[in-house]
Amino acid sequence: MKRNAMQDLVQWKNDEERKPMVLKGARQVGKTWIMKEFGRQYYESYVYFNFDEEEELKSIFETNKNPYRIIELLSIIII
């Protein structure tokens, strides 16, 4: 299962026409783990945001619809 999920993520990464990804599944099956491991293995750096636990992050999406502005605000938070 882990290998299949990682292969799917790598295939998504290599697709020049990729779209944003939504990772869905039951609770406690390893979604967060596989995404963090994917980031570690296939990117020079990565950032993990937990929007359920950080109120400051939720407010970014409540007041902004522009994806460029959202990225800008998230970038400020990680500095």
C-alpha positions as CSV (number, residue, x, y, z in Angstrom):
1,M,0.0,0.0,0.0
2,K,2.7,2.5,1.0
3,R,4.6,1.8,-2.3
4,N,1.5,2.2,-4.4
5,A,0.6,5.5,-2.7
6,M,4.2,6.8,-3.1
7,Q,4.2,5.8,-6.8
8,D,1.0,7.7,-7.3
9,L,2.5,10.8,-5.7
10,V,5.6,10.6,-7.8
11,Q,3.5,10.2,-10.9
12,W,1.5,13.3,-9.9
13,K,4.7,15.2,-9.3
14,N,6.1,14.3,-12.7
15,D,3.0,15.3,-14.6
16,E,3.6,18.7,-16.3
17,E,-0.1,19.4,-16.4
18,R,-0.8,18.4,-12.8
19,K,-3.5,20.0,-10.8
20,P,-3.7,20.6,-7.0
21,M,-4.0,17.3,-5.1
22,V,-6.6,16.4,-2.5
23,L,-5.6,13.4,-0.5
24,K,-8.7,11.7,1.0
25,G,-9.2,8.7,3.1
26,A,-10.3,7.2,6.4
27,R,-8.8,8.5,9.7
28,Q,-5.6,7.2,10.9
29,V,-4.5,5.4,7.8
30,G,-1.2,7.3,7.1
31,K,-2.2,10.2,4.8
32,T,-0.1,12.7,6.8
33,W,2.8,10.3,7.0
34,I,2.9,9.6,3.3
35,M,2.7,13.3,2.4
36,K,5.6,14.2,4.8
37,E,7.7,11.2,3.6
38,F,7.0,12.2,-0.1
39,G,8.2,15.7,0.7
40,R,11.3,14.5,2.4
41,Q,12.2,12.1,-0.4
42,Y,11.3,14.0,-3.5
43,Y,11.7,17.7,-2.7
44,E,14.7,19.7,-1.6
45,S,12.5,21.3,1.1
46,Y,8.8,21.2,2.1
47,V,6.5,22.8,4.6
48,Y,3.7,21.1,6.5
49,F,0.6,23.1,7.6
50,N,-2.1,21.7,9.8
51,F,-5.2,23.8,9.2
52,D,-7.3,22.0,11.7
53,E,-5.0,22.9,14.6
54,E,-3.8,26.4,13.8
55,E,-6.5,29.1,13.9
56,E,-4.2,31.7,12.2
57,L,-4.1,29.5,9.1
58,K,-7.8,29.1,8.9
59,S,-8.3,32.9,8.8
60,I,-6.1,33.1,5.7
61,F,-8.7,31.2,3.7
62,E,-11.7,32.9,5.2
63,T,-10.5,36.4,4.0
64,N,-8.7,35.6,0.8
65,K,-9.7,33.9,-2.4
66,N,-6.7,34.8,-4.5
67,P,-4.2,31.9,-4.6
68,Y,-1.2,34.2,-5.0
69,R,-2.2,36.1,-1.9
70,I,-2.7,32.9,0.1
71,I,0.7,31.6,-0.9
72,E,2.2,35.0,0.1
73,L,0.6,34.9,3.5
74,L,1.6,31.3,4.1
75,S,5.2,32.2,3.1
76,I,5.2,35.0,5.8
77,I,4.1,32.5,8.5
78,I,7.0,30.0,7.8
79,I,9.8,32.7,7.9
